[in-house]
Amino acid sequence: KKTALVISAHSADFVWRCGGAIALHEERGYDVTVVCLSYGERGESAKLWKQEGMTLDRVKTERRKEAENAAAALGASDIRFFDLGDYPLTLDRDAKDRMVDVIREVQPSFMLSHSKWDPYNTDHMATTQFAIECRMIAQAWGHNPGQKVLGAPQLYLFEPHQTEQMEWKPDVFLDITPVWDKKWAAIQCMQGQEHLWHFYENVAENRGNHFRRNSGGQAGGRDCKYAEGFQSIYPRTVDEL
């Protein structure tokens, strides 16, 4: 069975940044597992906190519902919540061991996480370092001997919010036009961050332009209305270019 793994700092990140990739690969027979390290309950739930009488537990509950509904809209049935807190996100050895267990269980063909640098939200770049370290640990034969060790899945970094500030340079564009309706439905599940809906619609349209240009442009490139961009961390092994 083909699998993929998304490691998302907060419970909405996977929707904005790689919802199309999730939906597309689910349609192509992959089982995509989404791990939300936190609910984003402290730093990314301003709309909820503005409601009178709001509590931390209620914010977490609402954020979880939104994420579960979004995952369902994308066709992903395996979404897990680590509830590690946010602003800041605490990623200790116990969290790493827990994540490594998931990686070895899923045995992903590829992984997705955040940009390596994000001065606006250090939870994001902490998550990427966490993903890189956990991938390494999952490859170690001496870590929990008897478990199936991990091979060498590519780690793709999805697009951050303010790209030009993040030292993020995409080298892969994925056409998500066939599943845009699913991504848009998932985006609208994020009621607590409605201000981002059309921002990420615009991002997808811009990346669609980049897909068209890099597939041949006016000389006969492929049509594409919506796309997502990714930066790969590791070299790819090929037999032809």
C-alpha positions as YAML, in Angstrom:
chain: A
units: angstrom
residues:
- id: 1
  name: LYS
  ca: [0.00, 0.00, 0.00]
- id: 2
  name: LYS
  ca: [1.32, 3.43, -0.94]
- id: 3
  name: THR
  ca: [1.48, 5.85, 1.96]
- id: 4
  name: ALA
  ca: [2.45, 9.43, 2.76]
- id: 5
  name: LEU
  ca: [2.90, 11.38, 5.98]
- id: 6
  name: VAL
  ca: [2.21, 15.04, 6.77]
- id: 7
  name: ILE
  ca: [3.73, 16.54, 9.92]
- id: 8
  name: SER
  ca: [1.80, 19.73, 10.66]
- id: 9
  name: ALA
  ca: [2.75, 22.09, 13.48]
- id: 10
  name: HIS
  ca: [-0.81, 23.25, 14.07]
- id: 11
  name: SER
  ca: [-4.16, 21.75, 13.18]
- id: 12
  name: ALA
  ca: [-4.83, 24.00, 10.17]
- id: 13
  name: ASP
  ca: [-1.41, 24.11, 8.52]
- id: 14
  name: PHE
  ca: [-1.88, 20.96, 6.47]
- id: 15
  name: VAL
  ca: [-5.02, 22.39, 4.88]
- id: 16
  name: TRP
  ca: [-3.58, 25.65, 3.56]
- id: 17
  name: ARG
  ca: [-0.22, 24.30, 2.47]
- id: 18
  name: CYS
  ca: [-0.68, 20.77, 1.15]
- id: 19
  name: GLY
  ca: [-4.39, 20.01, 1.12]
- id: 20
  name: GLY
  ca: [-4.27, 19.54, -2.63]
- id: 21
  name: ALA
  ca: [-1.41, 17.04, -2.39]
- id: 22
  name: ILE
  ca: [-3.33, 15.09, 0.24]
- id: 23
  name: ALA
  ca: [-6.53, 14.95, -1.81]
- id: 24
  name: LEU
  ca: [-4.73, 14.12, -5.06]
- id: 25
  name: HIS
  ca: [-2.74, 11.25, -3.58]
- id: 26
  name: GLU
  ca: [-5.74, 9.87, -1.74]
- id: 27
  name: GLU
  ca: [-7.53, 9.72, -5.09]
- id: 28
  name: ARG
  ca: [-4.53, 7.86, -6.52]
- id: 29
  name: GLY
  ca: [-4.65, 5.14, -3.89]
- id: 30
  name: TYR
  ca: [-2.36, 6.48, -1.19]
- id: 31
  name: ASP
  ca: [-3.17, 6.34, 2.49]
- id: 32
  name: VAL
  ca: [-2.14, 9.76, 3.76]
- id: 33
  name: THR
  ca: [-1.57, 10.13, 7.50]
- id: 34
  name: VAL
  ca: [-1.75, 13.64, 8.96]
- id: 35
  name: VAL
  ca: [-0.13, 14.34, 12.33]
- id: 36
  name: CYS
  ca: [-1.03, 17.65, 13.98]
- id: 37
  name: LEU
  ca: [1.52, 18.34, 16.70]
- id: 38
  name: SER
  ca: [-0.74, 20.96, 18.31]
- id: 39
  name: TYR
  ca: [-4.15, 22.49, 17.83]
- id: 40
  name: GLY
  ca: [-2.75, 26.00, 17.46]
- id: 41
  name: GLU
  ca: [-4.98, 26.80, 20.39]
- id: 42
  name: ARG
  ca: [-2.93, 29.67, 21.81]
- id: 43
  name: GLY
  ca: [-1.47, 31.43, 18.81]
- id: 44
  name: GLU
  ca: [-3.72, 30.67, 15.84]
- id: 45
  name: SER
  ca: [-7.23, 30.87, 17.28]
- id: 46
  name: ALA
  ca: [-7.80, 34.59, 17.76]
- id: 47
  name: LYS
  ca: [-11.33, 34.47, 16.36]
- id: 48
  name: LEU
  ca: [-12.31, 31.85, 18.93]
- id: 49
  name: TRP
  ca: [-10.67, 33.68, 21.83]
- id: 50
  name: LYS
  ca: [-12.66, 36.81, 21.02]
- id: 51
  name: GLN
  ca: [-15.85, 34.95, 21.95]
- id: 52
  name: GLU
  ca: [-17.05, 35.68, 25.48]
- id: 53
  name: GLY
  ca: [-16.36, 32.94, 28.02]
- id: 54
  name: MET
  ca: [-13.99, 31.00, 25.77]
- id: 55
  name: THR
  ca: [-11.76, 28.41, 27.46]
- id: 56
  name: LEU
  ca: [-8.65, 26.55, 26.37]
- id: 57
  name: ASP
  ca: [-10.47, 23.22, 26.23]
- id: 58
  name: ARG
  ca: [-13.25, 24.67, 24.10]
- id: 59
  name: VAL
  ca: [-10.72, 26.14, 21.67]
- id: 60
  name: LYS
  ca: [-8.98, 22.78, 21.36]
- id: 61
  name: THR
  ca: [-12.31, 21.04, 20.77]
- id: 62
  name: GLU
  ca: [-13.30, 23.46, 18.03]
- id: 63
  name: ARG
  ca: [-9.91, 23.29, 16.36]
- id: 64
  name: ARG
  ca: [-9.99, 19.50, 16.40]
- id: 65
  name: LYS
  ca: [-13.45, 19.45, 14.81]
- id: 66
  name: GLU
  ca: [-12.31, 21.82, 12.08]
- id: 67
  name: ALA
  ca: [-9.24, 19.70, 11.31]
- id: 68
  name: GLU
  ca: [-11.20, 16.44, 11.28]
- id: 69
  name: ASN
  ca: [-13.80, 17.93, 8.94]
- id: 70
  name: ALA
  ca: [-11.06, 19.27, 6.66]
- id: 71
  name: ALA
  ca: [-9.29, 15.92, 6.55]
- id: 72
  name: ALA
  ca: [-12.57, 14.23, 5.64]
- id: 73
  name: ALA
  ca: [-13.12, 16.76, 2.85]
- id: 74
  name: LEU
  ca: [-9.68, 15.86, 1.48]
- id: 75
  name: GLY
  ca: [-10.39, 12.14, 1.69]
- id: 76
  name: ALA
  ca: [-7.90, 11.47, 4.50]
- id: 77
  name: SER
  ca: [-9.19, 9.17, 7.23]
- id: 78
  name: ASP
  ca: [-6.05, 8.99, 9.37]
- id: 79
  name: ILE
  ca: [-5.50, 12.23, 11.28]
- id: 80
  name: ARG
  ca: [-3.76, 12.20, 14.64]
- id: 81
  name: PHE
  ca: [-3.38, 14.88, 17.29]
- id: 82
  name: PHE
  ca: [-0.35, 14.97, 19.58]
- id: 83
  name: ASP
  ca: [-1.61, 17.96, 21.62]
- id: 84
  name: LEU
  ca: [1.89, 19.22, 22.44]
- id: 85
  name: GLY
  ca: [0.89, 22.84, 22.92]
- id: 86
  name: ASP
  ca: [1.86, 25.82, 20.78]
- id: 87
  name: TYR
  ca: [3.54, 29.21, 21.03]
- id: 88
  name: PRO
  ca: [5.87, 27.61, 21.81]
- id: 89
  name: LEU
  ca: [5.59, 24.05, 20.56]
- id: 90
  name: THR
  ca: [7.47, 21.71, 22.91]
- id: 91
  name: LEU
  ca: [9.20, 18.86, 21.08]
- id: 92
  name: ASP
  ca: [11.10, 16.78, 23.61]
- id: 93
  name: ARG
  ca: [12.52, 13.24, 23.36]
- id: 94
  name: ASP
  ca: [9.18, 11.67, 24.26]
- id: 95
  name: ALA
  ca: [7.58, 13.55, 21.37]
- id: 96
  name: LYS
  ca: [10.33, 12.37, 19.04]
- id: 97
  name: ASP
  ca: [9.94, 8.74, 20.10]
- id: 98
  name: ARG
  ca: [6.19, 9.02, 19.56]
- id: 99
  name: MET
  ca: [6.69, 10.50, 16.11]
- id: 100
  name: VAL
  ca: [9.26, 7.87, 15.14]
- id: 101
  name: ASP
  ca: [6.78, 5.16, 16.05]
- id: 102
  name: VAL
  ca: [4.26, 6.73, 13.67]
- id: 103
  name: ILE
  ca: [6.83, 7.07, 10.88]
- id: 104
  name: ARG
  ca: [7.82, 3.42, 11.18]
- id: 105
  name: GLU
  ca: [4.20, 2.35, 11.32]
- id: 106
  name: VAL
  ca: [3.22, 4.36, 8.23]
- id: 107
  name: GLN
  ca: [6.42, 3.72, 6.22]
- id: 108
  name: PRO
  ca: [5.70, 6.76, 4.04]
- id: 109
  name: SER
  ca: [6.70, 6.97, 0.41]
- id: 110
  name: PHE
  ca: [7.20, 10.69, 1.03]
- id: 111
  name: MET
  ca: [6.80, 13.17, 3.87]
- id: 112
  name: LEU
  ca: [5.58, 16.77, 4.00]
- id: 113
  name: SER
  ca: [6.35, 19.50, 6.52]
- id: 114
  name: HIS
  ca: [7.15, 23.21, 6.93]
- id: 115
  name: SER
  ca: [9.87, 25.51, 5.64]
- id: 116
  name: LYS
  ca: [13.26, 25.35, 7.37]
- id: 117
  name: TRP
  ca: [13.14, 29.02, 8.37]
- id: 118
  name: ASP
  ca: [10.20, 31.02, 9.71]
- id: 119
  name: PRO
  ca: [10.99, 33.99, 11.99]
- id: 120
  name: TYR
  ca: [7.28, 34.83, 12.23]
- id: 121
  name: ASN
  ca: [6.31, 31.45, 13.66]
- id: 122
  name: THR
  ca: [9.11, 29.45, 15.24]
- id: 123
  name: ASP
  ca: [6.72, 26.52, 15.80]
- id: 124
  name: HIS
  ca: [6.89, 25.93, 12.04]
- id: 125
  name: MET
  ca: [10.64, 25.71, 11.69]
- id: 126
  name: ALA
  ca: [10.90, 23.71, 14.93]
- id: 127
  name: THR
  ca: [8.53, 21.22, 13.33]
- id: 128
  name: THR
  ca: [10.72, 20.83, 10.26]
- id: 129
  name: GLN
  ca: [13.84, 20.21, 12.35]
- id: 130
  name: PHE
  ca: [11.75, 17.74, 14.34]
- id: 131
  name: ALA
  ca: [10.66, 15.98, 11.13]
- id: 132
  name: ILE
  ca: [14.26, 15.75, 9.88]
- id: 133
  name: GLU
  ca: [15.50, 14.34, 13.19]
- id: 134
  name: CYS
  ca: [12.64, 11.85, 13.47]
- id: 135
  name: ARG
  ca: [13.22, 10.65, 9.91]
- id: 136
  name: MET
  ca: [16.88, 10.06, 10.85]
- id: 137
  name: ILE
  ca: [15.99, 8.20, 14.04]
- id: 138
  name: ALA
  ca: [13.46, 6.06, 12.17]
- id: 139
  name: GLN
  ca: [16.29, 4.93, 9.88]
- id: 140
  name: ALA
  ca: [18.48, 3.81, 12.80]
- id: 141
  name: TRP
  ca: [18.63, 0.03, 13.21]
- id: 142
  name: GLY
  ca: [19.56, 0.41, 16.85]
- id: 143
  name: HIS
  ca: [16.43, 2.40, 17.72]
- id: 144
  name: ASN
  ca: [13.83, -0.02, 19.08]
- id: 145
  name: PRO
  ca: [15.35, -3.12, 17.42]
- id: 146
  name: GLY
  ca: [12.66, -5.32, 15.96]
- id: 147
  name: GLN
  ca: [10.66, -2.51, 14.42]
- id: 148
  name: LYS
  ca: [10.78, -2.15, 10.66]
- id: 149
  name: VAL
  ca: [13.28, 0.60, 9.90]
- id: 150
  name: LEU
  ca: [12.52, 3.45, 7.53]
- id: 151
  name: GLY
  ca: [13.96, 3.67, 4.04]
- id: 152
  name: ALA
  ca: [14.69, 7.09, 2.52]
- id: 153
  name: PRO
  ca: [11.44, 8.95, 1.80]
- id: 154
  name: GLN
  ca: [11.73, 12.42, 0.34]
- id: 155
  name: LEU
  ca: [10.83, 15.26, 2.70]
- id: 156
  name: TYR
  ca: [9.01, 18.01, 0.85]
- id: 157
  name: LEU
  ca: [8.66, 21.41, 2.49]
- id: 158
  name: PHE
  ca: [5.35, 23.06, 1.72]
- id: 159
  name: GLU
  ca: [4.90, 26.76, 1.12]
- id: 160
  name: PRO
  ca: [5.09, 29.14, 4.11]
- id: 161
  name: HIS
  ca: [2.84, 32.14, 4.56]
- id: 162
  name: GLN
  ca: [5.32, 34.90, 3.64]
- id: 163
  name: THR
  ca: [7.44, 33.04, 1.14]
- id: 164
  name: GLU
  ca: [9.93, 35.79, 0.36]
- id: 165
  name: GLN
  ca: [10.92, 35.99, 4.05]
- id: 166
  name: MET
  ca: [11.40, 32.25, 4.59]
- id: 167
  name: GLU
  ca: [14.35, 31.25, 2.38]
- id: 168
  name: TRP
  ca: [11.95, 28.76, 0.75]
- id: 169
  name: LYS
  ca: [12.65, 27.94, -2.88]
- id: 170
  name: PRO
  ca: [10.26, 25.52, -4.61]
- id: 171
  name: ASP
  ca: [11.70, 22.93, -6.96]
- id: 172
  name: VAL
  ca: [8.49, 20.95, -7.46]
- id: 173
  name: PHE
  ca: [5.07, 22.15, -8.61]
- id: 174
  name: LEU
  ca: [2.08, 19.81, -8.25]
- id: 175
  name: ASP
  ca: [-1.06, 20.28, -10.35]
- id: 176
  name: ILE
  ca: [-4.00, 20.14, -7.92]
- id: 177
  name: THR
  ca: [-6.63, 21.41, -10.35]
- id: 178
  name: PRO
  ca: [-8.52, 18.07, -10.39]
- id: 179
  name: VAL
  ca: [-8.97, 18.21, -6.60]
- id: 180
  name: TRP
  ca: [-9.27, 21.95, -6.06]
- id: 181
  name: ASP
  ca: [-12.93, 21.59, -5.07]
- id: 182
  name: LYS
  ca: [-11.85, 19.29, -2.23]
- id: 183
  name: LYS
  ca: [-9.14, 21.66, -1.05]
- id: 184
  name: TRP
  ca: [-11.52, 24.61, -1.18]
- id: 185
  name: ALA
  ca: [-14.07, 22.65, 0.87]
- id: 186
  name: ALA
  ca: [-11.34, 21.81, 3.41]
- id: 187
  name: ILE
  ca: [-10.23, 25.45, 3.57]
- id: 188
  name: GLN
  ca: [-13.78, 26.50, 4.40]
- id: 189
  name: CYS
  ca: [-13.78, 24.09, 7.35]
- id: 190
  name: MET
  ca: [-11.24, 26.38, 9.01]
- id: 191
  name: GLN
  ca: [-13.84, 28.77, 10.40]
- id: 192
  name: GLY
  ca: [-11.43, 30.13, 13.00]
- id: 193
  name: GLN
  ca: [-9.08, 31.50, 10.32]
- id: 194
  name: GLU
  ca: [-11.46, 32.73, 7.64]
- id: 195
  name: HIS
  ca: [-9.13, 35.62, 6.87]
- id: 196
  name: LEU
  ca: [-6.76, 33.15, 5.18]
- id: 197
  name: TRP
  ca: [-9.23, 31.50, 2.81]
- id: 198
  name: HIS
  ca: [-8.79, 33.69, -0.25]
- id: 199
  name: PHE
  ca: [-5.12, 34.27, 0.47]
- id: 200
  name: TYR
  ca: [-4.44, 30.58, -0.14]
- id: 201
  name: GLU
  ca: [-6.81, 30.47, -3.09]
- id: 202
  name: ASN
  ca: [-4.64, 33.17, -4.63]
- id: 203
  name: VAL
  ca: [-1.45, 31.25, -3.77]
- id: 204
  name: ALA
  ca: [-2.83, 28.19, -5.59]
- id: 205
  name: GLU
  ca: [-3.67, 30.27, -8.66]
- id: 206
  name: ASN
  ca: [-0.19, 31.81, -8.71]
- id: 207
  name: ARG
  ca: [1.45, 28.41, -8.43]
- id: 208
  name: GLY
  ca: [-0.77, 27.23, -11.28]
- id: 209
  name: ASN
  ca: [0.83, 29.97, -13.37]
- id: 210
  name: HIS
  ca: [4.28, 28.74, -12.35]
- id: 211
  name: PHE
  ca: [3.31, 25.17, -13.24]
- id: 212
  name: ARG
  ca: [2.23, 26.27, -16.74]
- id: 213
  name: ARG
  ca: [5.38, 28.27, -17.29]
- id: 214
  name: ASN
  ca: [7.73, 25.51, -16.13]
- id: 215
  name: SER
  ca: [5.94, 22.81, -18.11]
- id: 216
  name: GLY
  ca: [6.52, 24.61, -21.38]
- id: 217
  name: GLY
  ca: [4.64, 27.88, -21.19]
- id: 218
  name: GLN
  ca: [3.39, 29.29, -24.48]
- id: 219
  name: ALA
  ca: [5.51, 26.76, -26.38]
- id: 220
  name: GLY
  ca: [3.07, 24.00, -25.47]
- id: 221
  name: GLY
  ca: [3.07, 23.58, -21.70]
- id: 222
  name: ARG
  ca: [0.39, 21.82, -19.74]
- id: 223
  name: ASP
  ca: [-2.65, 23.72, -18.63]
- id: 224
  name: CYS
  ca: [-3.02, 24.11, -14.88]
- id: 225
  name: LYS
  ca: [-5.32, 26.39, -12.92]
- id: 226
  name: TYR
  ca: [-4.28, 25.51, -9.35]
- id: 227
  name: ALA
  ca: [-1.01, 24.10, -8.04]
- id: 228
  name: GLU
  ca: [1.05, 23.70, -4.89]
- id: 229
  name: GLY
  ca: [4.79, 24.27, -4.61]
- id: 230
  name: PHE
  ca: [7.28, 22.23, -2.60]
- id: 231
  name: GLN
  ca: [10.98, 22.30, -1.80]
- id: 232
  name: SER
  ca: [12.71, 18.94, -1.59]
- id: 233
  name: ILE
  ca: [15.35, 18.37, 1.08]
- id: 234
  name: TYR
  ca: [17.17, 15.31, -0.21]
- id: 235
  name: PRO
  ca: [18.59, 14.42, -3.64]
- id: 236
  name: ARG
  ca: [16.34, 12.36, -5.85]
- id: 237
  name: THR
  ca: [17.69, 9.21, -7.52]
- id: 238
  name: VAL
  ca: [16.77, 8.91, -11.20]
- id: 239
  name: ASP
  ca: [17.56, 6.76, -14.21]
- id: 240
  name: GLU
  ca: [16.90, 9.51, -16.75]
- id: 241
  name: LEU
  ca: [16.23, 13.23, -16.77]
...
